Structure formats: C-alpha cells, structure tokens
C-alpha cells in the first residue's frame, strides 16, 4: 500500500497514537529514508494500519491493568500511612491478586505490595498468611541477595508460627 509520508505520520504519529509509539521500527526507518531522499510517498505493508491499531489496543489493555493494580497499591500505601493496617492489607492483597492474574507481566506494578503485606502480616502476627505471601513472592524472579533475604524470613516466620501454634494462638 502506498501512503503519503506526511499524512501517514500526521495521523499515526499524533498524540492519539502516543506520538508514533505503535508504529513498527521498520516503518520509522522507511520514513527516515524518505525524509533524507525527499520522497513524499512510501510503500508500507497492507496490514500496517491493523498492526498499529492492534499495538494501540494492546498498550491500552496493559495501561488499564497497570492502573488498576496501582490504584490498590497506592490505596494500601495511604491506609498504611494512616495507621489502618487491616485496610492496607486488603488493598495490597488486591493489588497482588490483580497482578498475579494480569494478562501482562506486571510485577513492577505489584512487587511493592508483596514487600509491604509481608511486613504488615508479621506485625499483626498473621504468620500463616505471611508464609503464603513469601512463598508466592519467591516464585518471582529476583536477585540472589533479595531471594536470600526472603528465604531467611520464611524460615523465621515458620518458627514464629510454630511457637504461636504451641501457645494456642493460631
């Protein structure tokens, strides 16, 4: 399909299309060649508009997932800041649930929720839940020092749970 370079990039390089974010790199390279050669038209694949629209839709879905997860993470932070630990735990748990079930890898959006919920569950002595969250967190990729920290924490929490069970306070 032959397109006018200026018209094509005016539309698909606009703010609506995040200034060309969804345009494949090879099309950008073709645009640059046109610019340097003075060409006004270029040949693009017949399905380029479908590709761009699909990229846009995928990014919008990703953004929606991220925003939903982040809303709960931020709410957890606010509740925690206000001293409402139970509500913070609920919000962090929802952030984690949404993140774990997301279509895209969103660990960067909910990893902090793991960190905070583990601390808060320890604070309120809900060790069984804390263990579950630590084990789930360890299923994610992390650097060795971080992994070692959580493996050690898991063992300490299991000891706390055992002591709590012996005292009849589970």
Phi and psi restraints in degrees (value plus and minus 20) as a CYANA .aco file:
   2 UNK   PHI    -116.1   -76.1
   2 UNK   PSI     111.6   151.6
   3 UNK   PHI    -151.2  -111.2
   3 UNK   PSI     133.7   173.7
   4 UNK   PHI     -96.6   -56.6
   4 UNK   PSI     104.3   144.3
   5 UNK   PHI     -78.6   -38.6
   5 UNK   PSI     -68.2   -28.2
   6 UNK   PHI     -83.4   -43.4
   6 UNK   PSI     -64.3   -24.3
   7 UNK   PHI     -85.2   -45.2
   7 UNK   PSI     -64.4   -24.4
   8 UNK   PHI     -79.7   -39.7
   8 UNK   PSI     -68.6   -28.6
   9 UNK   PHI     -97.5   -57.5
   9 UNK   PSI     -41.4    -1.4
  10 UNK   PHI     -84.6   -44.6
  10 UNK   PSI     -59.6   -19.6
  11 UNK   PHI    -100.6   -60.6
  11 UNK   PSI     -78.0   -38.0
  12 UNK   PHI    -104.1   -64.1
  12 UNK   PSI     -24.2    15.8
  13 UNK   PHI    -125.1   -85.1
  13 UNK   PSI     -10.0    30.0
  14 UNK   PHI    -101.3   -61.3
  14 UNK   PSI     153.7   193.7
  15 UNK   PHI     -79.0   -39.0
  15 UNK   PSI     -57.1   -17.1
  16 UNK   PHI     -76.8   -36.8
  16 UNK   PSI     -51.3   -11.3
  17 UNK   PHI    -129.0   -89.0
  17 UNK   PSI      10.9    50.9
  18 UNK   PHI      28.4    68.4
  18 UNK   PSI      27.8    67.8
  19 UNK   PHI      34.5    74.5
  19 UNK   PSI      17.7    57.7
  20 UNK   PHI      72.4   112.4
  20 UNK   PSI     -10.6    29.4
  21 UNK   PHI     -76.6   -36.6
  21 UNK   PSI     -52.8   -12.8
  22 UNK   PHI    -109.5   -69.5
  22 UNK   PSI     -24.1    15.9
  23 UNK   PHI    -100.4   -60.4
  23 UNK   PSI     107.7   147.7
  24 UNK   PHI     -80.9   -40.9
  24 UNK   PSI     131.1   171.1
  25 UNK   PHI     -77.9   -37.9
  25 UNK   PSI     -58.4   -18.4
  26 UNK   PHI     -84.8   -44.8
  26 UNK   PSI     -49.5    -9.5
  27 UNK   PHI     -92.1   -52.1
  27 UNK   PSI     -57.9   -17.9
  28 UNK   PHI     -82.3   -42.3
  28 UNK   PSI     -60.9   -20.9
  29 UNK   PHI     -82.9   -42.9
  29 UNK   PSI     -61.0   -21.0
  30 UNK   PHI     -82.9   -42.9
  30 UNK   PSI     -59.2   -19.2
  31 UNK   PHI     -81.4   -41.4
  31 UNK   PSI     -64.2   -24.2
  32 UNK   PHI     -82.6   -42.6
  32 UNK   PSI     -60.3   -20.3
  33 UNK   PHI     -80.9   -40.9
  33 UNK   PSI     -62.6   -22.6
  34 UNK   PHI     -82.6   -42.6
  34 UNK   PSI     -62.8   -22.8
  35 UNK   PHI     -80.1   -40.1
  35 UNK   PSI     -67.5   -27.5
  36 UNK   PHI     -92.7   -52.7
  36 UNK   PSI     -48.1    -8.1
  37 UNK   PHI    -111.7   -71.7
  37 UNK   PSI     -32.9     7.1
  38 UNK   PHI      64.8   104.8
  38 UNK   PSI     -11.6    28.4
  39 UNK   PHI     -89.2   -49.2
  39 UNK   PSI     122.0   162.0
  40 UNK   PHI    -119.0   -79.0
  40 UNK   PSI     -39.6     0.4
  41 UNK   PHI    -145.6  -105.6
  41 UNK   PSI     138.2   178.2
  42 UNK   PHI    -166.6  -126.6
  42 UNK   PSI     136.8   176.8
  43 UNK   PHI    -114.2   -74.2
  43 UNK   PSI     104.4   144.4
  44 UNK   PHI    -142.6  -102.6
  44 UNK   PSI     137.6   177.6
  45 UNK   PHI     -78.2   -38.2
  45 UNK   PSI     127.4   167.4
  46 UNK   PHI     -79.5   -39.5
  46 UNK   PSI     -49.3    -9.3
  47 UNK   PHI    -115.3   -75.3
  47 UNK   PSI      -5.9    34.1
  48 UNK   PHI     -82.2   -42.2
  48 UNK   PSI     -58.9   -18.9
  49 UNK   PHI     -85.5   -45.5
  49 UNK   PSI     -61.8   -21.8
  50 UNK   PHI     -82.0   -42.0
  50 UNK   PSI     -60.6   -20.6
  51 UNK   PHI     -82.5   -42.5
  51 UNK   PSI     -66.8   -26.8
  52 UNK   PHI     -83.3   -43.3
  52 UNK   PSI     -65.2   -25.2
  53 UNK   PHI     -83.5   -43.5
  53 UNK   PSI     -59.1   -19.1
  54 UNK   PHI     -85.1   -45.1
  54 UNK   PSI     -63.7   -23.7
  55 UNK   PHI     -80.4   -40.4
  55 UNK   PSI     -60.4   -20.4
  56 UNK   PHI     -84.2   -44.2
  56 UNK   PSI     -67.3   -27.3
  57 UNK   PHI     -81.8   -41.8
  57 UNK   PSI     -63.3   -23.3
  58 UNK   PHI     -81.7   -41.7
  58 UNK   PSI     -61.3   -21.3
  59 UNK   PHI     -87.7   -47.7
  59 UNK   PSI     -58.2   -18.2
  60 UNK   PHI     -84.3   -44.3
  60 UNK   PSI     -59.7   -19.7
  61 UNK   PHI     -83.9   -43.9
  61 UNK   PSI     -64.1   -24.1
  62 UNK   PHI     -81.2   -41.2
  62 UNK   PSI     -65.0   -25.0
  63 UNK   PHI     -81.4   -41.4
  63 UNK   PSI     -61.4   -21.4
  64 UNK   PHI     -83.7   -43.7
  64 UNK   PSI     -63.2   -23.2
  65 UNK   PHI     -80.6   -40.6
  65 UNK   PSI     -69.3   -29.3
  66 UNK   PHI     -78.6   -38.6
  66 UNK   PSI     -66.9   -26.9
  67 UNK   PHI     -83.4   -43.4
  67 UNK   PSI     -59.9   -19.9
  68 UNK   PHI     -84.4   -44.4
  68 UNK   PSI     -67.2   -27.2
  69 UNK   PHI     -81.5   -41.5
  69 UNK   PSI     -66.2   -26.2
  70 UNK   PHI     -85.5   -45.5
  70 UNK   PSI     -54.3   -14.3
  71 UNK   PHI     -77.4   -37.4
  71 UNK   PSI     -63.6   -23.6
  72 UNK   PHI     -93.2   -53.2
  72 UNK   PSI     -57.1   -17.1
  73 UNK   PHI     -81.9   -41.9
  73 UNK   PSI     -66.7   -26.7
  74 UNK   PHI     -85.5   -45.5
  74 UNK   PSI     -60.3   -20.3
  75 UNK   PHI     -81.5   -41.5
  75 UNK   PSI     -60.3   -20.3
  76 UNK   PHI     -80.6   -40.6
  76 UNK   PSI     -62.5   -22.5
  77 UNK   PHI     -82.9   -42.9
  77 UNK   PSI     -61.6   -21.6
  78 UNK   PHI     -85.0   -45.0
  78 UNK   PSI     -65.8   -25.8
  79 UNK   PHI     -82.2   -42.2
  79 UNK   PSI     -62.4   -22.4
  80 UNK   PHI     -82.4   -42.4
  80 UNK   PSI     -63.4   -23.4
  81 UNK   PHI     -81.2   -41.2
  81 UNK   PSI     -50.1   -10.1
  82 UNK   PHI    -108.1   -68.1
  82 UNK   PSI     -18.2    21.8
  83 UNK   PHI      62.3   102.3
  83 UNK   PSI     -10.8    29.2
  84 UNK   PHI    -114.0   -74.0
  84 UNK   PSI      61.7   101.7
  85 UNK   PHI     -83.8   -43.8
  85 UNK   PSI     -62.4   -22.4
  86 UNK   PHI     -80.7   -40.7
  86 UNK   PSI     -64.1   -24.1
  87 UNK   PHI     -88.2   -48.2
  87 UNK   PSI     -56.9   -16.9
  88 UNK   PHI     -81.4   -41.4
  88 UNK   PSI     -63.7   -23.7
  89 UNK   PHI     -80.7   -40.7
  89 UNK   PSI     -63.6   -23.6
  90 UNK   PHI     -80.1   -40.1
  90 UNK   PSI     -65.7   -25.7
  91 UNK   PHI     -88.3   -48.3
  91 UNK   PSI     -63.7   -23.7
  92 UNK   PHI     -83.1   -43.1
  92 UNK   PSI     -59.5   -19.5
  93 UNK   PHI     -82.6   -42.6
  93 UNK   PSI     -60.2   -20.2
  94 UNK   PHI     -88.3   -48.3
  94 UNK   PSI     -59.5   -19.5
  95 UNK   PHI     -78.9   -38.9
  95 UNK   PSI     -64.6   -24.6
  96 UNK   PHI     -85.7   -45.7
  96 UNK   PSI     -65.8   -25.8
  97 UNK   PHI     -78.4   -38.4
  97 UNK   PSI     -67.4   -27.4
  98 UNK   PHI     -83.7   -43.7
  98 UNK   PSI     -61.8   -21.8
  99 UNK   PHI     -84.2   -44.2
  99 UNK   PSI     -63.4   -23.4
 100 UNK   PHI     -86.2   -46.2
 100 UNK   PSI     -48.6    -8.6
 101 UNK   PHI    -119.1   -79.1
 101 UNK   PSI     -13.4    26.6
 102 UNK   PHI     -88.1   -48.1
 102 UNK   PSI     130.4   170.4
 103 UNK   PHI     -88.5   -48.5
 103 UNK   PSI     -52.7   -12.7
 104 UNK   PHI    -128.1   -88.1
 104 UNK   PSI     141.1   181.1
 105 UNK   PHI     -91.4   -51.4
 105 UNK   PSI      91.9   131.9
 106 UNK   PHI    -140.4  -100.4
 106 UNK   PSI       3.0    43.0
 107 UNK   PHI     -76.4   -36.4
 107 UNK   PSI     -55.1   -15.1
 108 UNK   PHI     -81.0   -41.0
 108 UNK   PSI     -42.8    -2.8
 109 UNK   PHI    -108.7   -68.7
 109 UNK   PSI     -44.7    -4.7
 110 UNK   PHI    -145.1  -105.1
 110 UNK   PSI     -19.2    20.8
 111 UNK   PHI     -77.6   -37.6
 111 UNK   PSI     -60.4   -20.4
 112 UNK   PHI     -81.1   -41.1
 112 UNK   PSI     -54.1   -14.1
 113 UNK   PHI     -82.0   -42.0
 113 UNK   PSI     -57.0   -17.0
 114 UNK   PHI     -81.6   -41.6
 114 UNK   PSI     -68.6   -28.6
 115 UNK   PHI     -74.9   -34.9
 115 UNK   PSI     -67.8   -27.8
 116 UNK   PHI     -94.2   -54.2
 116 UNK   PSI     -59.8   -19.8
 117 UNK   PHI     -86.2   -46.2
 117 UNK   PSI     -54.9   -14.9
 118 UNK   PHI     -83.5   -43.5
 118 UNK   PSI     -64.8   -24.8
 119 UNK   PHI     -83.5   -43.5
 119 UNK   PSI     -65.5   -25.5
 120 UNK   PHI     -88.8   -48.8
 120 UNK   PSI     -59.4   -19.4
 121 UNK   PHI     -83.6   -43.6
 121 UNK   PSI     -56.1   -16.1
 122 UNK   PHI     -84.9   -44.9
 122 UNK   PSI     -61.5   -21.5
 123 UNK   PHI     -80.1   -40.1
 123 UNK   PSI     -57.5   -17.5
 124 UNK   PHI    -118.5   -78.5
 124 UNK   PSI      -7.9    32.1
 125 UNK   PHI      40.5    80.5
 125 UNK   PSI      16.0    56.0
 126 UNK   PHI    -119.1   -79.1
 126 UNK   PSI      51.0    91.0
 127 UNK   PHI     -87.7   -47.7
 127 UNK   PSI     -55.3   -15.3
 128 UNK   PHI     -80.7   -40.7
 128 UNK   PSI     -65.9   -25.9
 129 UNK   PHI     -86.4   -46.4
 129 UNK   PSI     -59.7   -19.7
 130 UNK   PHI     -79.0   -39.0
 130 UNK   PSI     -63.9   -23.9
 131 UNK   PHI     -80.4   -40.4
 131 UNK   PSI     -63.7   -23.7
 132 UNK   PHI     -79.2   -39.2
 132 UNK   PSI     -63.7   -23.7
 133 UNK   PHI     -89.5   -49.5
 133 UNK   PSI     -58.7   -18.7
 134 UNK   PHI     -83.6   -43.6
 134 UNK   PSI     -64.6   -24.6
 135 UNK   PHI     -82.2   -42.2
 135 UNK   PSI     -60.6   -20.6
 136 UNK   PHI     -85.9   -45.9
 136 UNK   PSI     -62.0   -22.0
 137 UNK   PHI     -81.1   -41.1
 137 UNK   PSI     -59.3   -19.3
 138 UNK   PHI     -86.4   -46.4
 138 UNK   PSI     -33.5     6.5
 139 UNK   PHI     -96.6   -56.6
 139 UNK   PSI     -30.2     9.8
 140 UNK   PHI    -114.1   -74.1
 140 UNK   PSI     137.2   177.2
 141 UNK   PHI     -92.4   -52.4
 141 UNK   PSI     112.7   152.7
 142 UNK   PHI    -176.8  -136.8
 142 UNK   PSI     144.3   184.3
 143 UNK   PHI     -91.5   -51.5
 143 UNK   PSI     140.4   180.4
 144 UNK   PHI     -80.2   -40.2
 144 UNK   PSI     -64.4   -24.4
 145 UNK   PHI     -79.9   -39.9
 145 UNK   PSI     -58.6   -18.6
 146 UNK   PHI     -86.3   -46.3
 146 UNK   PSI     -65.9   -25.9
 147 UNK   PHI     -79.2   -39.2
 147 UNK   PSI     -66.9   -26.9
 148 UNK   PHI     -78.8   -38.8
 148 UNK   PSI     -59.4   -19.4
 149 UNK   PHI     -80.4   -40.4
 149 UNK   PSI     -64.1   -24.1
 150 UNK   PHI     -97.0   -57.0
 150 UNK   PSI     -50.7   -10.7
 151 UNK   PHI     -84.4   -44.4
 151 UNK   PSI     -64.3   -24.3
 152 UNK   PHI     -83.8   -43.8
 152 UNK   PSI     -61.5   -21.5
 153 UNK   PHI     -83.6   -43.6
 153 UNK   PSI     -59.6   -19.6
 154 UNK   PHI     -78.8   -38.8
 154 UNK   PSI     -66.1   -26.1
 155 UNK   PHI     -83.6   -43.6
 155 UNK   PSI     -62.9   -22.9
 156 UNK   PHI     -83.2   -43.2
 156 UNK   PSI     -59.7   -19.7
 157 UNK   PHI     -88.7   -48.7
 157 UNK   PSI     -56.1   -16.1
 158 UNK   PHI     -83.2   -43.2
 158 UNK   PSI     -58.1   -18.1
 159 UNK   PHI     -84.9   -44.9
 159 UNK   PSI     -63.3   -23.3
 160 UNK   PHI     -80.9   -40.9
 160 UNK   PSI     -61.7   -21.7
 161 UNK   PHI     -84.4   -44.4
 161 UNK   PSI     -61.7   -21.7
 162 UNK   PHI     -81.8   -41.8
 162 UNK   PSI     -64.0   -24.0
 163 UNK   PHI     -84.0   -44.0
 163 UNK   PSI     -61.0   -21.0
 164 UNK   PHI     -83.7   -43.7
 164 UNK   PSI     -60.6   -20.6
 165 UNK   PHI     -84.6   -44.6
 165 UNK   PSI     -60.2   -20.2
 166 UNK   PHI     -85.5   -45.5
 166 UNK   PSI     -50.2   -10.2
 167 UNK   PHI    -106.7   -66.7
 167 UNK   PSI     -20.2    19.8
 168 UNK   PHI      53.1    93.1
 168 UNK   PSI      10.9    50.9
 169 UNK   PHI    -141.3  -101.3
 169 UNK   PSI      23.3    63.3
